[in-house]
Amino acid sequence: MIEHGGGTADREITLLTGGYGISRVASSDIMLADQRQDPSRNARAASLSSEAVPTDLLTIRAPAPDWFRWAISHPRQSQFVMVAGCRIHYLYWAREPARPGGRGLLFIHGGGAHSYWWSYIAPYFTRDFRVAAIDLSGMGDSGWRAHYTSELRAEEIRAVMAAAQLGERPFVIGHSFGGFMTMKVASQYGDRLGGAVIVDSPIRPPEEEARHPLTRPPMGNRRVYETFDAALARFRLMPEQPCDNPFIVEFIGRHSLRRAEDGWVRKFDSEAMGSRRFGEPVRELFAGGRLSRRAHLW
């Protein structure tokens, strides 16, 4: 999936789409149902808690295969880097066996998601790469901003690449909203990347956009639950669909909650996923990305 070569023209952006990538539905993200948005920005910021979730609440209860339990127990580091006054969190997996030089991989999550979405995938790349997964501002364990822009997110991505020492021309893998941010980075700094993989990001022809414009999904995070278990019980796939891997949903759900002053809520800032993202010229970013003169739709 990752293509690289000696010259800029040889490097490629690969676009992977699932059932939603070219439809009117933005993605099949895991999210809480019955969420309400707090209208006060100050109240939202004040509700942030740095209190760590107890380890026993992060332990999955569902039966899970050995490959999954190996991956989530694989050694990783939790790190922070400051970017434009905001603390940006990322996870890091060292290359095994350790070797000097080489390149790295950076995983970028989807909207309202976080770095732990990649923690059962990332360890399988450590044989060949140093690997990191970012929490974009306003999501996961990163700080919140008064305003969010793709330019700031691009700087966050670059800062994590440097802090995690991912080397020259690292590769970037972005899912859904993270794919949009990957396109932004590629359009500005593509000559510094080895390649990019864009997964399930809806890039559609103009006529399709005109017929079926995208609308903002319900991404409020201020539904407050009295207990952690009550909040976790509200996790499900949206849209509703059969799930063959409930242990993945449970794992992601357990890492998606934080304690607020009055109970448990989702970690993300509802303003971090505003409708402004649909104003991004993602089709032009993809077509004009400095990674490549070619693009592949998978």
N, C-alpha and C positions, 0 to 999 in steps of 0.2 A: 504494500500500500504506500510506502514511503519511497519516493523516487529522488535521487540526487545525482549530481554530476559535477563536472569541473566548471561549467559555465552557467551563467544566469539562465540562458535559454534552455538548458537541459533540466533545470529543476522544475518541479510541477506542483500544482495544487491538486489534490485528489478530493473529490466530493463524493461522499457516501450518503445515500438517502435510503431511508426505510419507508414504511407505509405512509408516513406523514410528510416526508421531505419535499414533495412537489404537490401536495394537496393544500387545501385551505386551512388545515389544522397545523399550528406552528410546530408542535412536537408532542410526544407522549410522555410528558414529565410526570414524576411521582410528586404528589402534592397533597396538602391537607384539604379536605372538603369543609364547607361551612365556615369560611373565613370572612372576617370583617376588617375593614381598614380603619385605623385610627387617624382622624383628620388632623391631629396636631403633630407637627414635625418635632417640636420640643418634647412632647410626651413620648414620642417614639424613641428619640435619642436618650431620654432619661431612663427609659425602660431597659436599656442595654445592661447586661450583667456579665461580669468577667468570672463569675463563679463557675468552676469546672463541674461538669456533670459527673456524678459518682460512677466509678468504673462498673459497678454491678448493673447500672441502668443501661450501659452501652453493650452489655453481653447479650448476644442473640440467643433466643430460646428455641427457635425452630430448628429441626434437623437440617444439616447442611453437609454437602460433600466435602471430602478431604481437600480437594484443590482450593475450595473457597476458604476453608479454615486456615490452610497454609498461607494463603495470600494475605488475609486480614491480620494474621499474627506475625507477618514478616517484619523485621526491624525497619522502622522509619523514624524520621525526625520531624518534629513540629516546630516551624520557624516563623519569624516575622521580619518584615522589612518596611521601613517608612517610605511612603510615596506621596508627595504633595500633601503632607500633613496628616496622612491616614495610614494606620497600621494595617499592612497586608499580610495575611497568613498564607503559608504554603506548607505542604508535606514534601519530604525529600526521602528518596531511597537511593542508597549508594550502589555503585556498580559492583558486581560480584563475579569473579574476584576483582579487587581494586586494581586499576591500571592507570598510569599517568596519561594525560591527554584524552583524546576521544571526544565524542559528542554526547549531547544529552537530549532528552525528550521532555517537553512540557505539556501536561494535560490541562485543558480548560473546560470547566463544567458548563452545564446549561443554565437557563434562567431559574433563579430561586434555589439552585442546587449548591453544591459545595465540593471541596477537594476529596472528601471521603467516597464520593461516587466512583472514584478511580482506584481506590485502595485494594480492591480485589482484582484489578487488572494490571496496575503499574508494576508490581513485583516481577511479573513474568518478562519484563523488558530489561531487568537489571543485569542480565548476562552480557548485554551488548552496550548498554547506555547508563548514564546517570539519569535519574528520573525525578521529576517534581510535578506536583499538582497544585494549582493556585486556587485560593478563594478570592474571587473578584470583590472589589469594595461593595459593601452593602449586603454581602452574602457570606455564608459560612461563618468562620471565626474572624473575618476581617472587620475593620472598622466601617462606620457609616459616614457618608459625606452629605453636605448640604445640597450638592448638585452632582449629578453623574453624567459623564460624557464618554464617548468612545475614545477620545484622545487621552483622557485620564486612564482609561482601562488599558490602552496600548502601552502607556508608560508603566503601569503596574506589571504588565506581562514582561516587559523588558527588564524591569527591576528584579523580578523573581528569577529570570534567566541568569542575570549577573550574580545575584546573591547565592543561588544554588550552584553556581559555577558549572553551568551546562555547556560551556565551551564555545568554540567558534561554530557558527552556523548550526544551532540546535534545530530540532524538528518540533513542530507544534501540532497538537491534535485537539481540535475544538468541537464540542457537541452542541448542537442547536444554537442557543444564544452565544455560547462560547465559540461556535463556528463563525458567527458574525464578527466577534472580536478578533478572531484569527485573521479574517479577511482584512480588517482594519490594520492590524500589525503588518500583514504581508504587503498591503498597499503602500505603507510608509517605510517599512524597514525590510522588505523582502530580500534585498541583497545580503542581509545579515543572517538569513535563515537557510537551513539546508532543505527544507520542504515543509509542507503542511497537509494535514488530513482534516477535512471538514465533514462532520457526521450529522446527518439529519437536520441541516439548516435549510429552511425553505427559500430557495432562490428560484423565482418563477418568471416566465416571460411577461412582458408588459401587458399583453392582452389578457392573460390570466389574472394579473393583479387588478386590472380594471374591472373584470367581471366579479371577482371575489376578493375584495380588499381584506387584509388581515386586521383583526381587532384585538385589543388587549385582553388577554385571558384573566380570569379572576385570581389575582396573586396577592390579596391582602393577607397580612400575618397577625392581625390583632384579635383573632379568636383566642380567648384565654381559657385554658383548661386547668382545673383544680389540681390534677395530678399528672405525672409523667405518663402513666399507663393510659389515662383517658386521652391524652394528646396522641400517643402512639397508635391507639385504636382507630383514630380517624385517618390514618394513612391508607391510601389505596391507589391503584392505577387510575389515571384519568386520561382519556375516557375509560369507562369500566370495560374490562376485558379479562379473559382467562389469564391466570398467572401460574407458570410452571416453576417459578423460583421465589417462593414467598420469603425465603431466608435473605434474599437480596433486598426486598422491600423493607423487611424488618430492620436489617442492618442500616440501610440509608435513613430510615425513619428515626432510629435511635440517635444518629449523629446529626439530625436536622432540628433538634429541639434545644431550647435554652430556658433557663428560669427567668421570669420577669418578676416585677414587684408583687403581682397579684396572681401568679400561677405559671403555667408553661405555655410557650408560644413557639412558632417557627423562628429560626435564626435570621432569616433574611429581612431586609428593609423593603417594604412594599413599594417605596419610591424608586428603588434600584431597578425595577423592571417596568418603568413607565412606558407609555405609548411612543415616546420619542424614538425608541429603537427602530420603529417601523419607518421613521423618516431617514434612516441611514441608507445611502445609495449602495446597498450591498451588491446588487447586480453589477454595478460599475466597478466596485472594489474588487469583486471576484474576477471580472474580465480584465481589469487593468492591474492586477496584482503583480508586483515586481518579482515575484517568485518565478513566473513562467509566462511564456507566450501561448501555452496550451493549458486546457483544463479538461478534466475527465469527469463525467457523471457516472457513478456506479450505482 
